[in-house]
């Protein structure tokens, strides 16, 4: 299983960058996790749109889904000119009316998941856990051949996330806040909280994502390290890991 960072900014993309988006690739699947602003343009550096098999969305805030609608047009064009054969399945929770926008004519099909859902594609399994966020959001776990990748989605402190991320090989966790903002912003994590979650979960490799547009991101790493003793790094566009 290969994991590639497509976008990692919180709220909106930085210059020539993208908001939330991660590409998971196996021998026979290309799966996009989130599709925020800027992701569609960046994605094409790594795969052709006609080769994208599935999209899985954590929630419906714009920095996680805004490029879905251009992606739908792309699928339509590619299918109409016969460069793409299959419709695109887009998975999201159906407890928001925006779920209905995931289906676009015969080109993209919205498919619902719930907290107890399990998606299976060959040896690959995807499961979900609710987070603590203003609007309903889910953490996403992907497992294949004994290896595990967990994506936190957007969340505040969440004991269930510790269990969900337990022993993960790579944990990509939102790190929206420096420690000085502890208790001041609901639904997002400080670096110190991220470090505690990763340490308690026994995470092998921590990647900080959904980063703020201010301050020095290296300080986030140092604040995480106060509580977490494992490998930690900042998300970086185009960075890939073999899991």
Beta strands, then each sheet from edge to edge (+ up, - down):
strand 1: 2-7
strand 2: 21-25
strand 3: 30-33
strand 4: 54-56
strand 5: 88-93
strand 6: 108-113
strand 7: 118-121
strand 8: 124-130
strand 9: 138-144
strand 10: 147-151
strand 11: 170-174
strand 12: 205-209
strand 13: 231-234
strand 14: 240-242
sheet 1: 6+ 5+ 4+ 3+ 2- 1+ 14-
sheet 2: 7+ 8- 9+ 10- 11- 12- 13-
end
